[in-house]
Structures are given as structure tokens and as C-alpha cells.
Amino acid sequence: MALDAFVRCTCIRDGKAKPHPFPDRLTFDERGEPILTGDPTDDEWEAHDQWLSESCEHEGFILSFFLGNITKVGNLRSFLRHLQGKPGPRFPILLEKVLYDGTHTGDWIPIKESPVLLKEVDTVLHSSDILAESEKEFFNNMKLLCEASIATGNAIMF
């Protein structure tokens, strides 16, 4: 079990993607995910998913990372709880929406929260002298995800 995160590119939204098989039914949900309207059949979903994976040079994603397994996430959560001290919480998004579970999928950080999450991540990275290499890697990847989210206007997805 693992935790992965990604940010979609803007090719579809910007009209730079290949033509969709059902362009009149293509829309975006509240997360910014391209979806089909109506009541799509399994074959239509399969065609949509196939198109999505080949829609542009980015295959739909500007950035994608493996963040860690369930053990690493648990260790990071413990580290952050110790780092925040009292009165806390200094890391509410990291603890409640990113590191609350090492295997969550389908969750997302809305674009409006990405700048706040970036501040949390930067706060941790300012303590880089006490971070292990794997912790540095995690927080550097989170920083890149936040920056990509802000740059594209797309959510961070898990």
C-alpha cells in the first residue's frame, strides 16, 4: 500500500489536447478531473480513459510522485506532530489531508489550499538540518506538487 500524488496538466483545458471521442460530453468535475456527462456506458468510459492517457505529451499529468508507503507516512506524521509542539497545529493540511493515512486515494487538495500547504511545507523545509534524506525527498516533492498546483490552477490529487 502506498501514497501517490499528482497534478494534471492544463492541455485539455487549454484546448491543446487531441480531439476527444465525445467532445460534447466532456466536462470537468469540482476537482478539475475531465469526466463525461450523461450516463456513459462502460465502452464510453473506456474510450474516454484511453483518450485521457494519450491526450497530450504529458499523458494528462504535469507532475506525479510516489510519496511513500504506509510506514513512511506514519513516520512522517509522527515527525510533524513532534515538530509542531504546543499549542499546534502548525501543519493542519499536511496532518489532516495528506499524511492522515498512508494509502488514501481519490482525495484532493483544492487549488485554494495549495498556497497554505506550500507554507506548511516550506516551514518544515526550513528545518532541513534535522530532516532525514527520505523526509527531505517527501517535503521537496510536496513543494513541487504545490508549485505545480498553483502554476496550473489544478488540484493536488491522491
Secondary structure, DSSP 8 states (H G I E B T S, - for coil): -EEEEEEE-STTTTT-S---SSGGGEEE-TTS-EEE-S---HHHHHHHHHHHHHSSTTTTEEEEEEEEEHHHHHHHHHHHHHHH-SS--S-HHIIIIISS-TT--S-EE-GGGHHHHHHHHHHHHTTGGG--HHHHHHHHHHHHHHHHHHHHT--EE-
